[in-house]
Amino acid sequence: GMIYAVDPQNADSVDKALKALQPKKDGYAFTQWNDKDGKKVFSVSVSFNEDGTLKEILFETGDGYPKDGVKTDMDFYAQFNAKSYTIEYVNTFGSGASQVADVDKEIALIGEGIIVHENFTLIGWTTSPGENGSNYDLGAPFVLSGADYEKLANASADGKVVVKFYTV
């Protein structure tokens, strides 16, 4: 492998170090490095100066870090937390509802409690009003993948992820 020295004034050097210390996984936030028993070995936090240059990289050790330091080979396992997103139910005729869910976790779409309009019966949900959306039954399971989360986050002006379902 390559050995890299981190030059705080060199953005490429900092980027390589951060990619190694804080890996990325679509739809998840990196939290820490654990040992094989699931104990925290260390976490990493990074801060930057106002001009965008690296200010500091801090390591916080945990119970999995050897009391007398690392003296043998160790395996570290990256730990991630799923990011949350909002499902917004849009009622064409009035008030809707919302639900918060986590990436890669199956949830049941709302199946009851939405009043569509007098003399109308809610029969399901669609991802787009009109004829081009994907249709879902009331109470159907729904899962948003990490890759789809990232696509929605990148397309959002504020980075918030909202999945909209419309009444059918």
N, C-alpha and C positions, 0 to 999 in steps of 0.2 A: 504494500500500500504506500500511499504518499504521506509525507509529513508536511503539515502546513503550520506556519507561524502566523498568528493572528496579529495583523497590523491594524490598530484601531482607526487609522486614517485611510485605510484602503477598503472601499466598499466591497470589492470582490472577495477579499480575504475574510471580512466579517461575514459575508453571505455564506461562504463555504463552511465556516465554523458553526454558524447557527443551523445550517442544514444538518450537520452531524449531531449537534447537541439537542436540537429541537426538531425532530422529524415531523413531516406533514402526512396527514391522512385525510382524504376528502370527507368533509362533514364532521370532523372531530377536532378537538383541541388537545394538543399534547399537554400532559400534566407532569410526568416525572419518569425516572428510570427505577425499576424494581429489580430485585434479585429473583432467583428461581423459586423462592418461597413466597413471593408476593410482597416482600417487605421493601419499603422505600430505601433505595441506596442514595440517590440524590435528585434534586430538582434544579432547574436552571432558570434564572430570570435575567432579562437583558434590559438595559436602559440606554437611551440615546440622548445625545446633546441636541440642542435646538436646531443646529445645522445638519442633523441627520447622521453625524458620525457616532461611532460607538462610544458610550460613556463607561459602561462596565458590564461584565458578565458575573453574576453571583451564583454560587453553588450552595445549596442547603442540603446537608447530609441528613439521612434518616436512620432508622433502626437497622436497616440492612447494610449500612456502611461499617466495615470492620473497625472496631475501637482503636486498634493499633495501625490503621491504614491498610491500603491494598498491598499485599505481599505475594499474592498468587493470582493465577488467572481467575477472572470472574466473568460471568455472563450477566448482561444487563438486558432488561426487557422494557421497551417503550410502553408507556401507559397513556391511554387517551380517554377523554370523556366525549360522548356524543353531543353534538350541538342540537339546540332546540329550534323549532320553527313553529309558525302559526298556520293553522288551517282556518280559513275564513269561508264561512258558508254565506253565499250571497243569495238573498231572496229577491227575486225580480219585483215582487209586489210590496216589499216593506222590510221589516227588521230581519236580521239574520242571526248568526251565532258564530262562535269561534271555539277552537280547541288548540291546545299546545301539545306538541309531540316531539319525540327525539328521533334523530336520524337512525335508520335501520331497525327501528322498533315498530312492530305491527300495532296499529290502532284500529278501532272500529269507527267508521264514519257515523255521524249522527243519524239516527234512524227515526227518532220521534221528537215531538216537542216543537217543531217548526211549523208555524201557521203560515201557509203559503198565501192563501186568499180565499175568501168565501166562495164556495162551490168549486174549488180546485183541490185536488188531492196530490200530495207530494209522492212521487213514485221513485225518485232517485236523484242522483247528482251527476253533473257533467263538469269536465274541466274547462269547458269553453262554451259560452252561450251560442246557440245556433246548432249547426249540424257537424262541426269539426272536432268536438271534444271527445274525450274518452268517458264513457258512461259507467257509473257505479250504482249498485243497489243500495237501498237504505241499510245501514249497519254493516256494509261490506268492509272487509279488511283493506287497509291502505298502508303502504310502506314507502318512505322517501329514502332513496339510496344516498350515500355520501357524494357520489359523482353528480347526481341531480341537484343535491343541496348546493354544491359549489357553483353549478351553472346558474341557479336562481340567485345566489348571493352575488355573483359577478355581474348579473344583469340588473341588480337592484341599485338604485341611486344611493341608498343609505346602508346597504349591506344586510338589511333585514330580509329574512326569507319568509314569504307568505305564499301558501298554496291556496288558490281560490277554487271553490266548487260552487256551481250554480244549480238552482232548482231545475228539475225536469218535470 
